[in-house]
Structures are given as structure tokens and as C-alpha cells.
Amino acid sequence: MGLCRSKGHPLPLWLPPLIGAALRLVQIQAPILGIHSWRQADTAAMARNFAEQGMRFWQPQIDWGGAGSGLVEAEFPLYPYGVALLYRLFGVHEWLARGLSVLCSVLTVVLLIRIGRHLLGERAGWWGGMFYAVLPIPVFYGRTVQPEALLMLLAALALERFLVWLEGGRRSALLVSWLAFSGACLVKVLPFLWLGAPLLWLWARGKGGWGPVLRRPSSWLYPLGAATVTALWYWHARQLGESSGLSFGFWGGQANRYTWSDLLGFSYWGELALRVAVRNLAVLGVPLLILGLLPPRAGSAAEVRPLVRVLPLGLVAVVVAGALAPETTAVHEYYQLPLMLFACPLMGQGWVRLRSGSIGWRRGAWALLTLMVLVSLTILGVDYWSRERIAGSAAWELARQIQASTPGQARVVVMSGPDPTVLYLANRKGWLVTPEPLSHQDAAAWRRRGADAVAGSFAVIESYRPFPDGPEKDRLRRWVCAQPPGCPSGSAFVVPLNTGAAV
């Protein structure tokens, strides 16, 4: 029961999801701190605002809208809305949001096993799922409060159901694939390329070539339907952004995603390759991926599986899609997470090939696997889990001080640059500013805009960036000390702007 039955010892199908769940449940109770806390804070804020201010799906709200409504131009809020439903049932607890991500990620492990089984065979599929269960990037973003885990689930479901449709012609499988593909494109626009291109190639390869597919009107319904619903949402989102002035910078002058000159230098490609090798593949996964990419031996069973070429095509599609927004891709490592949809089955194939080699290679394979898991756990512990701890966090200290010093409905000016982590942790609405405008504007001006307090830290600007010593910090300190109640005793400060506020 629950075994992968193929040549060799049976492999328990429940083991990769179980290991994946165990790793993703580490620190599930952690607050929104650490790597990409700013991204998680915005997602968590949307979920909390849905739950507390009305479950209006079409009106996502963030915390940094000043004295306004906070309505924002945003991606399709399927994940934060799902979290909000849990909040309405059980109360606002971040572990519920993380738990939803864990569920999505563990289901993705199961789907990756099935994808690998369709394309490469039982054992390669099983090991592909196992690699997704233990490698750093899938583990970390499989339990963060952001839509990446849901995105990967939808992408894997779209691909797996599409393969089922190609094999058996089941229209229900094609419908589910389209729904999942459309959902992925709504959650993030780029899947239209990095998932759409592999699906289109599969369609042509499995249905008689490009000519018959392109001449069949029904073939156009799949991509055009997804494009239509995606365009409708982002048109609506654009209207929200224009009405409120708040946006995550998808289009227009606020967008900082499209600095294509970066593609001409070595820095972009070198850093991308290093990040993928270390954080996606835990270094020792690189040779397994290369081995899985090698062409099969003449006469081997793999030769009769031409659809397997969709996996290297998918890798290329993810890299090309990332190059369309190089600034975003260079900063946000989770843009490389979709590589694992295609890389993990290939790594599973690499592992099977390694184990089927000479006796010496078979013994060395287990040493390689053990070291890879240890490297993965080290990366997770040092680069990710350790940064979610409350102890020593300047952002956590400031948020607690804001909560103690201001009433629940207060509007607070927070000196944290574009990082909303402190506002979210403090459960306040307000403004995000850098040190310079804060120290050049008097308290009365902020009060006229509706602010009840000004807060910040001399230790950090963003939650992840220290505040260096220098003229800017000295000017800010003089400004803070000139306001009542005077100079703070610690690194955090909260300046009340009305006489009724606590200090």
C-alpha cells in the first residue's frame, strides 16, 4: 500500500510528503521576520485586512496607505484571501498562513512525483519529489506567508493534468489543467511564459505537430481564455492603483523591474547561477541535474519518452521569463523557485542513472545524497531559520514599542524605507518613509496629514538593512531629541504627535 512499484526495492509514496511536511513545519509559529519579511508582511497585511475589514476579494488593502483606505494595485489575491478565510474561522495567527503554504507545498511534492512518473518512470519521479521535499528554496518558500507555495501547486497541477489529458484524452483533466494554469497566471503573470511555453510544446508534440494544433480553433481556447481572465484582473488592479496612488509597481513610472541593460553584464548571470547552485540545488544537486540532462543511451527505455524534453525546455523558459524582469529576478530569489518544477524530476533521473552505474558510483551516490541533505539543512538553518528569531531583532523591538505607545487605531509614520514589516508587526496603519524626509519635516506637518506618532530605529532602516553611522543618522537623532519626550534611552523611538498619546 502506498508503494512505488518498479525495478528495485519498493519506495513508499508517503515518505517524500512526510519529510517535506516535517521540514516545512520548523518554526511554523515564527512571526513575520527574516528573509523577505517585507514581502510576507504585505501578504499577511492583505489577509488580516480582508478578515477584519470585510471579505471583499476585489479590494485588497495594505497597511502603508497613510490616512487613506490602503486599496492597492496588486496581484490576484487568491492566497491572502484563503488565509483570511482561516483567520475568520480561527482568529489571526500567522501559523495558519504558514500552514496553508505548507499544505500547498506538500501537495506539490505529490504532484511532482506524478509528473516524474509520467515523463521519466516511477523511481525518477519518486526521487524528484524527494528532492523538492528537502532542498532549501522549496522548503523555505513552502512555509512563508506569500503566494509562492500556491503558485507552485497550481503550476504543478496544470502540468500534471495536462500530461494526463495527453495520455488519455480526458477532457476533465484538460479543464482542471486550464483552471490551474489560469490561476497561476493570475497569481503571477510570468507563468504565462515559463509554464505556457512548455505546455504549448507538449500540446504540439503529443497531438500531431504544430500544424494540426495551430489550425484547430479549440487549441486557442486554452491560452486565450487564461490571457483574458488575467488581463481582466490586472485591468481592475490598475484602476485600484490609479484611484489610491498605491501600487507594487507593475507598470508605468513606479515599475523598477525592467532594467534590461543588466542582462549585458556578467554580474546578473553570475549571481543568478551562484544563487541557483547554492540555494536551489544545495551545491551537490548540480551534478545530479547535469546527469539528468544528459541524453539517454541508445536503446535505453528513456529513448521512447520524447515528452521528457519538456523539462529542459521548462528550465530555459523560467530563465527567459526572469530575464524579462531582470531587476526583480536579481533581488527576489523566489523568482527562481519555478526552476524546481522542472529541475527536480531531472535530478531524480540523474540519481537513478548514478545508482545504475558501476559499484563504486553506487556507493558514492549515497555519500553524495547525505552531503546534499546536510548542506541543505545548513543553508536553511544559517540563511533562513536563524533570521526569524525574535531575540535581537530591532524590527520586533520597535513594533512592540509602537504597540505599547499608541492606541490601536493610531496612524503611525514609520522610518523603515519601503519595508512594511514593522507596521505589520505593530498592527498599525500609516506611512513608510526614509530618514531624510522624516528629519526634514516638522511634527506639525505630519499631524496635519493625520499621523498620531512617528517611529523608527537608530539600529536599522529596513528590517534587513543596518542604519550606518554618519550625518544622516546624526541629523535624525537631533530631530528626535528635539521632540517631546526627548532623546530615547534605546535604539527605538516613538514620538507621539498628540498630547493624549502614551510615551
C-alpha positions as CSV (number, residue, x, y, z in Angstrom):
1,M,0.0,0.0,0.0
2,G,1.4,3.4,-1.0
3,L,4.4,2.0,-2.7
4,C,6.2,2.9,-5.9
5,R,6.4,-0.4,-7.7
6,S,9.3,-0.6,-10.1
7,K,12.6,-2.3,-10.6
8,G,14.4,-2.4,-7.3
9,H,13.1,-2.1,-3.8
10,P,9.6,-0.6,-3.4
11,L,9.6,3.1,-2.4
12,P,7.0,4.3,0.0
13,L,5.0,7.1,-1.7
14,W,4.2,8.7,1.6
15,L,7.8,9.3,2.6
16,P,8.7,12.4,0.5
17,P,5.5,14.3,1.5
18,L,6.1,13.4,5.2
19,I,9.7,14.6,5.1
20,G,8.7,17.7,3.2
21,A,6.0,18.5,5.8
22,A,8.4,17.9,8.7
23,L,11.0,20.4,7.3
24,R,8.3,23.0,6.5
25,L,6.8,22.8,9.9
26,V,10.1,24.0,11.5
27,Q,9.3,27.4,13.3
28,I,5.8,27.5,11.8
29,Q,4.9,29.7,14.8
30,A,7.5,32.3,13.8
31,P,6.4,35.9,13.4
32,I,6.9,37.8,10.1
33,L,10.7,38.3,10.4
34,G,13.7,37.4,8.4
35,I,14.3,36.8,4.7
36,H,11.8,38.7,2.6
37,S,9.8,39.7,5.6
38,W,8.8,42.8,3.7
39,R,7.1,40.6,1.0
40,Q,5.5,38.4,3.7
41,A,4.3,41.4,5.7
42,D,2.4,42.8,2.7
43,T,0.7,39.5,2.0
44,A,-0.1,39.0,5.7
45,A,-1.5,42.5,5.9
46,M,-3.8,41.9,3.0
47,A,-5.1,38.7,4.7
48,R,-5.6,40.5,8.0
49,N,-7.4,43.4,6.4
50,F,-9.7,41.1,4.4
51,A,-10.6,39.3,7.7
52,E,-11.0,42.5,9.8
53,Q,-12.4,45.0,7.3
54,G,-14.7,42.9,5.1
55,M,-14.1,39.9,2.8
56,R,-14.2,42.0,-0.4
57,F,-12.0,39.9,-2.7
58,W,-11.7,42.7,-5.3
59,Q,-10.4,45.3,-2.8
60,P,-7.0,44.2,-1.4
61,Q,-5.6,46.6,1.2
62,I,-2.2,47.1,2.6
63,D,-1.0,48.9,5.8
64,W,1.1,51.7,4.3
65,G,-1.7,53.7,2.7
66,G,-1.2,56.7,5.1
67,A,-4.6,58.1,6.2
68,G,-6.3,56.6,3.2
69,S,-8.1,53.3,2.6
70,G,-5.0,51.3,1.7
71,L,-6.5,49.9,-1.5
72,V,-3.6,48.8,-3.7
73,E,-2.8,47.6,-7.2
74,A,-1.9,44.0,-6.5
75,E,-1.6,40.6,-8.0
76,F,-4.7,38.3,-7.8
77,P,-5.1,37.9,-4.0
78,L,-6.1,34.3,-4.0
79,Y,-3.6,33.3,-1.3
80,P,-4.2,36.1,1.1
81,Y,-8.0,35.6,0.7
82,G,-7.6,31.9,1.5
83,V,-5.6,32.9,4.6
84,A,-8.3,35.4,5.6
85,L,-10.9,32.6,5.5
86,L,-8.8,30.7,8.0
87,Y,-8.5,33.9,10.1
88,R,-12.3,34.4,10.1
89,L,-12.7,30.8,11.4
90,F,-9.8,30.6,13.9
91,G,-8.5,34.1,14.6
92,V,-5.5,36.0,13.2
93,H,-2.5,33.7,13.7
94,E,0.5,33.7,11.3
95,W,0.9,29.9,11.8
96,L,-2.4,29.5,9.9
97,A,-1.0,31.3,6.9
98,R,2.2,29.3,7.1
99,G,0.2,26.2,7.5
100,L,-1.7,26.9,4.2
101,S,1.7,27.3,2.5
102,V,2.9,24.0,3.9
103,L,-0.2,22.2,2.7
104,C,0.2,23.7,-0.8
105,S,3.9,22.8,-0.9
106,V,3.4,19.2,0.3
107,L,0.7,18.7,-2.3
108,T,3.3,19.9,-4.9
109,V,5.7,17.2,-3.7
110,V,3.0,14.6,-4.5
111,L,2.3,16.2,-7.9
112,L,6.0,16.3,-8.8
113,I,6.2,12.5,-8.1
114,R,3.3,12.0,-10.6
115,I,4.9,14.4,-13.2
116,G,8.2,12.5,-12.9
117,R,6.3,9.2,-13.2
118,H,4.6,10.3,-16.4
119,L,7.9,11.6,-18.0
120,L,10.7,9.5,-16.6
121,G,9.4,6.5,-14.7
122,E,8.4,5.5,-11.2
123,R,11.8,5.8,-9.4
124,A,12.9,9.0,-11.1
125,G,9.5,10.5,-10.2
126,W,9.8,9.4,-6.6
127,W,13.3,10.9,-6.2
128,G,12.2,14.1,-7.9
129,G,9.6,14.5,-5.3
130,M,12.1,13.7,-2.5
131,F,14.5,16.4,-3.8
132,Y,11.7,19.0,-3.8
133,A,10.9,17.9,-0.2
134,V,14.4,18.7,1.1
135,L,16.1,21.3,-1.0
136,P,16.4,24.9,0.6
137,I,14.4,27.1,-1.7
138,P,11.3,24.8,-1.9
139,V,11.4,24.2,1.9
140,F,11.7,27.9,2.9
141,Y,9.1,29.2,0.4
142,G,6.9,26.3,1.1
143,R,6.2,27.8,4.6
144,T,6.4,31.6,4.1
145,V,3.4,33.9,4.2
146,Q,3.4,34.6,0.5
147,P,1.8,33.1,-2.6
148,E,4.8,31.2,-3.9
149,A,3.7,27.8,-2.5
150,L,0.2,28.2,-4.0
151,L,1.8,29.3,-7.3
152,M,3.9,26.1,-7.4
153,L,0.9,23.9,-6.6
154,L,-1.1,25.5,-9.4
155,A,1.8,25.1,-11.9
156,A,2.4,21.5,-10.9
157,L,-1.3,20.7,-11.1
158,A,-1.6,22.4,-14.6
159,L,1.4,20.3,-15.9
160,E,0.4,17.0,-14.3
161,R,-3.3,17.2,-15.5
162,F,-2.1,18.2,-19.0
163,L,0.1,15.1,-19.2
164,V,-2.9,13.0,-18.1
165,W,-5.0,14.6,-20.8
166,L,-2.3,13.9,-23.4
167,E,-2.2,10.2,-22.4
168,G,-5.9,9.5,-22.0
169,G,-7.8,12.3,-23.7
170,R,-9.8,13.1,-20.6
171,R,-11.5,16.5,-21.0
172,S,-11.9,16.9,-17.3
173,A,-8.2,16.7,-16.9
174,L,-7.7,19.4,-19.5
175,L,-10.3,21.6,-17.8
176,V,-8.5,21.2,-14.4
177,S,-5.2,22.0,-16.2
178,W,-6.7,25.2,-17.7
179,L,-8.1,26.3,-14.3
180,A,-4.8,25.7,-12.6
181,F,-2.8,27.4,-15.4
182,S,-5.2,30.5,-15.3
183,G,-4.8,30.6,-11.5
184,A,-1.0,30.6,-11.8
185,C,-1.1,33.4,-14.3
186,L,-3.4,35.4,-12.1
187,V,-1.2,34.9,-9.0
188,K,1.9,35.8,-11.0
189,V,1.9,37.0,-14.7
190,L,5.2,35.3,-15.7
191,P,3.8,31.7,-15.7
192,F,2.2,32.6,-18.9
193,L,5.7,32.2,-20.4
194,W,7.5,29.8,-18.2
195,L,4.6,27.4,-17.9
196,G,2.7,28.3,-21.1
197,A,5.7,27.6,-23.4
198,P,6.2,24.0,-22.1
199,L,2.5,23.3,-22.2
200,L,2.3,24.5,-25.8
201,W,5.3,22.4,-26.8
202,L,3.7,19.3,-25.1
203,W,0.4,20.0,-27.0
204,A,2.2,20.1,-30.4
205,R,4.4,17.1,-29.6
206,G,1.5,15.0,-28.3
207,K,-1.2,16.0,-30.8
208,G,0.5,15.5,-34.2
209,G,2.7,18.6,-34.6
210,W,2.4,22.3,-34.8
211,G,0.3,22.5,-37.9
212,P,-2.7,20.5,-36.7
213,V,-2.6,22.1,-33.2
214,L,-2.5,25.7,-34.6
215,R,-5.3,25.0,-37.1
216,R,-7.6,23.6,-34.5
217,P,-9.8,26.5,-33.0
218,S,-10.2,24.7,-29.8
219,S,-6.4,24.8,-29.2
220,W,-6.6,28.5,-28.9
221,L,-9.2,28.5,-26.1
222,Y,-6.7,27.3,-23.5
223,P,-4.2,30.2,-23.8
224,L,-6.7,32.9,-24.9
225,G,-9.0,32.1,-22.0
226,A,-6.2,32.3,-19.5
227,A,-4.9,35.5,-21.0
228,T,-8.4,37.0,-20.9
229,V,-9.1,36.4,-17.2
230,T,-5.6,37.5,-16.3
231,A,-6.0,40.7,-18.3
232,L,-9.3,41.5,-16.7
233,W,-7.9,41.2,-13.2
234,Y,-4.9,43.4,-13.9
235,W,-7.0,46.0,-15.6
236,H,-9.1,46.1,-12.4
237,A,-6.0,46.2,-10.3
238,R,-4.7,49.1,-12.4
239,Q,-7.9,51.1,-11.7
240,L,-7.4,50.5,-7.9
241,G,-3.8,51.8,-8.2
242,E,-4.9,54.9,-10.1
243,S,-7.6,55.7,-7.6
244,S,-5.5,55.2,-4.4
245,G,-2.0,56.0,-5.7
246,L,-0.7,52.8,-4.2
247,S,0.9,50.1,-6.2
248,F,3.5,47.3,-6.1
249,G,5.0,48.8,-9.3
250,F,3.9,46.5,-12.1
251,W,3.6,49.1,-14.8
252,G,4.4,52.7,-15.5
253,G,6.9,55.1,-13.9
254,Q,6.8,53.3,-10.5
255,A,8.0,50.0,-12.0
256,N,11.6,49.1,-11.4
257,R,11.5,45.6,-12.8
258,Y,12.7,46.2,-16.3
259,T,16.4,47.3,-16.3
260,W,17.3,45.2,-19.3
261,S,20.8,46.6,-19.5
262,D,21.6,44.3,-16.6
263,L,21.4,41.4,-18.9
264,L,24.5,42.6,-20.8
265,G,26.9,42.2,-17.8
266,F,28.4,39.2,-16.1
267,S,27.1,40.2,-12.7
268,Y,23.4,39.3,-13.4
269,W,24.2,35.9,-14.9
270,G,27.0,35.0,-12.5
271,E,25.0,35.9,-9.4
272,L,21.9,34.0,-10.8
273,A,24.0,30.9,-11.4
274,L,25.6,31.0,-8.0
275,R,22.3,31.5,-6.2
276,V,20.6,28.7,-8.1
277,A,23.6,26.3,-7.4
278,V,23.6,27.1,-3.7
279,R,20.0,27.9,-2.6
280,N,18.0,25.9,-5.2
281,L,20.3,22.9,-5.5
282,A,22.4,22.9,-2.3
283,V,25.6,22.7,-4.5
284,L,25.7,18.9,-4.6
285,G,22.4,18.8,-6.6
286,V,24.2,20.4,-9.5
287,P,25.9,17.2,-10.7
288,L,22.6,15.3,-10.4
289,L,20.8,17.9,-12.6
290,I,23.6,17.7,-15.2
291,L,23.4,13.9,-15.2
292,G,19.7,14.1,-15.6
293,L,20.0,16.5,-18.6
294,L,22.4,14.2,-20.5
295,P,20.8,12.4,-23.5
296,P,19.8,8.8,-22.8
297,R,22.0,5.9,-24.0
298,A,21.0,4.3,-27.4
299,G,18.4,1.6,-26.8
300,S,17.5,2.6,-23.3
301,A,13.9,3.0,-22.1
302,A,14.3,6.7,-21.9
303,E,14.6,6.9,-25.7
304,V,10.9,6.1,-26.0
305,R,9.9,9.0,-23.8
306,P,10.2,12.0,-26.1
307,L,8.0,14.2,-23.9
308,V,10.8,14.3,-21.3
309,R,12.3,17.2,-23.4
310,V,9.7,19.4,-21.8
311,L,11.8,19.5,-18.6
312,P,14.9,21.2,-20.1
313,L,12.6,23.5,-22.1
314,G,10.9,24.5,-18.9
315,L,14.3,25.4,-17.3
316,V,15.0,27.6,-20.3
317,A,11.6,29.2,-20.1
318,V,12.0,30.1,-16.5
319,V,15.3,31.8,-17.1
320,V,13.9,33.7,-20.1
321,A,10.9,34.8,-18.2
322,G,13.1,36.0,-15.4
323,A,15.2,38.0,-17.9
324,L,12.0,39.9,-18.9
325,A,12.1,41.5,-15.4
326,P,15.9,41.3,-14.5
327,E,15.8,43.8,-11.6
328,T,13.1,41.8,-9.9
329,T,14.7,38.5,-10.7
330,A,18.1,39.6,-9.3
331,V,16.6,40.8,-6.0
332,H,13.9,38.3,-5.3
333,E,15.3,34.7,-5.2
334,Y,11.8,33.2,-5.1
335,Y,11.6,34.0,-8.9
336,Q,13.9,31.0,-9.3
337,L,11.6,28.7,-7.3
338,P,9.7,27.6,-10.6
339,L,13.0,26.1,-11.8
340,M,12.4,23.3,-9.3
341,L,9.2,22.2,-11.1
342,F,11.5,21.1,-14.0
343,A,14.8,20.5,-12.2
344,C,13.6,18.1,-9.5
345,P,12.4,15.4,-11.9
346,L,15.6,15.7,-13.9
347,M,17.6,15.4,-10.6
348,G,15.5,12.2,-9.9
349,Q,16.6,10.9,-13.3
350,G,20.2,11.8,-12.5
351,W,20.0,9.9,-9.3
352,V,18.6,6.8,-11.0
353,R,21.4,6.9,-13.6
354,L,24.0,7.4,-10.9
355,R,22.7,4.4,-8.9
356,S,22.6,2.2,-12.1
357,G,26.3,2.8,-12.8
358,S,29.3,0.9,-11.5
359,I,29.5,-0.4,-7.9
360,G,31.8,2.4,-6.9
361,W,29.4,5.0,-8.2
362,R,26.5,3.3,-6.4
363,R,28.3,3.6,-3.0
364,G,29.4,7.1,-3.7
365,A,25.8,8.1,-4.6
366,W,24.6,7.7,-1.0
367,A,27.5,9.8,0.3
368,L,26.6,12.5,-2.3
369,L,22.9,12.3,-1.2
370,T,23.8,12.5,2.5
371,L,26.1,15.5,2.0
372,M,23.5,17.3,-0.1
373,V,20.9,16.9,2.6
374,L,23.4,18.2,5.2
375,V,24.2,21.2,3.0
376,S,20.5,21.9,2.5
377,L,19.8,21.8,6.3
378,T,22.9,24.0,6.9
379,I,21.7,26.6,4.4
380,L,18.2,26.5,5.9
381,G,19.5,26.9,9.4
382,V,22.0,29.7,8.8
383,D,20.4,31.7,6.0
384,Y,16.7,31.3,6.8
385,W,15.5,29.9,10.1
386,S,18.0,31.7,12.3
387,R,16.8,35.1,11.0
388,E,13.2,34.5,12.1
389,R,14.1,34.7,15.8
390,I,12.7,37.5,17.9
391,A,15.8,37.8,20.1
392,G,18.0,40.7,18.9
393,S,15.5,41.8,16.2
394,A,15.4,45.7,16.0
395,A,12.2,45.5,13.9
396,W,10.5,43.4,16.6
397,E,11.6,45.7,19.4
398,L,10.3,48.8,17.5
399,A,7.0,47.1,16.7
400,R,6.4,46.2,20.4
401,Q,7.2,49.8,21.4
402,I,4.8,51.2,18.9
403,Q,2.1,48.9,20.3
404,A,2.8,50.0,23.8
405,S,2.9,53.7,22.9
406,T,0.0,54.2,20.6
407,P,-3.7,53.2,20.5
408,G,-4.9,50.5,18.2
409,Q,-6.4,52.9,15.6
410,A,-3.4,55.2,15.5
411,R,-1.8,56.2,12.2
412,V,2.0,56.0,12.5
413,V,4.8,57.3,10.4
414,V,7.5,54.5,10.4
415,M,11.0,55.2,9.3
416,S,11.7,51.9,7.6
417,G,12.1,52.8,4.0
418,P,9.8,50.7,1.8
419,D,9.8,47.8,4.3
420,P,6.3,47.3,5.9
421,T,7.5,44.7,8.4
422,V,7.3,47.0,11.4
423,L,3.9,48.4,10.5
424,Y,2.5,44.8,10.2
425,L,4.1,43.5,13.4
426,A,2.7,46.6,15.3
427,N,-0.7,46.1,13.7
428,R,-0.9,49.7,12.8
429,K,-1.7,51.7,9.6
430,G,0.3,54.6,8.4
431,W,3.2,55.8,6.2
432,L,6.6,54.4,5.3
433,V,9.4,56.9,5.0
434,T,13.2,57.0,4.8
435,P,15.3,59.0,7.3
436,E,15.8,62.1,5.1
437,P,12.2,63.3,4.7
438,L,11.5,62.4,8.3
439,S,14.2,64.7,9.7
440,H,13.3,67.5,7.3
441,Q,9.6,67.7,8.1
442,D,8.3,69.1,11.4
443,A,5.9,67.2,13.6
444,A,3.1,69.6,12.9
445,A,3.2,68.8,9.2
446,W,2.8,65.1,9.9
447,R,0.0,65.8,12.4
448,R,-1.9,67.8,9.7
449,R,-1.7,64.7,7.4
450,G,-3.4,62.6,10.1
451,A,-0.4,61.0,11.8
452,D,-0.6,60.2,15.5
453,A,3.0,59.2,16.0
454,V,6.4,59.0,14.3
455,A,8.5,55.9,15.0
456,G,11.8,54.4,13.9
457,S,15.1,52.9,14.9
458,F,18.7,54.1,15.0
459,A,19.8,50.4,14.5
460,V,18.1,49.6,11.2
461,I,16.3,51.3,8.4
462,E,14.7,48.4,6.6
463,S,14.3,45.3,8.9
464,Y,17.2,43.7,6.9
465,R,19.5,46.8,6.5
466,P,21.5,48.3,9.3
467,F,21.4,52.1,9.7
468,P,25.1,53.2,9.3
469,D,26.6,55.9,11.4
470,G,27.0,59.2,9.7
471,P,25.4,62.7,9.1
472,E,22.0,61.2,8.2
473,K,21.7,59.3,11.5
474,D,23.1,62.3,13.5
475,R,20.5,64.6,11.8
476,L,17.7,62.2,12.6
477,R,18.8,61.8,16.2
478,R,18.8,65.6,16.7
479,W,15.3,65.8,15.2
480,V,14.0,63.0,17.6
481,C,15.7,64.6,20.6
482,A,14.1,67.9,19.8
483,Q,10.6,66.4,20.1
484,P,8.8,65.6,23.3
485,P,9.6,63.5,25.3
486,G,13.2,63.9,24.3
487,C,16.0,61.5,23.5
488,P,15.1,57.8,23.8
489,S,17.1,55.5,26.0
490,G,17.4,52.7,23.4
491,S,17.7,52.4,19.7
492,A,14.0,52.5,19.0
493,F,12.0,55.7,19.3
494,V,8.3,56.6,19.2
495,V,7.4,60.3,19.0
496,P,3.7,61.0,19.9
497,L,2.1,63.8,17.9
498,N,-0.8,64.5,20.2
499,T,-0.9,65.1,23.9
500,G,-3.2,62.1,24.6
501,A,-0.7,59.5,23.4
502,A,1.4,57.5,25.7
503,V,5.2,57.6,25.6
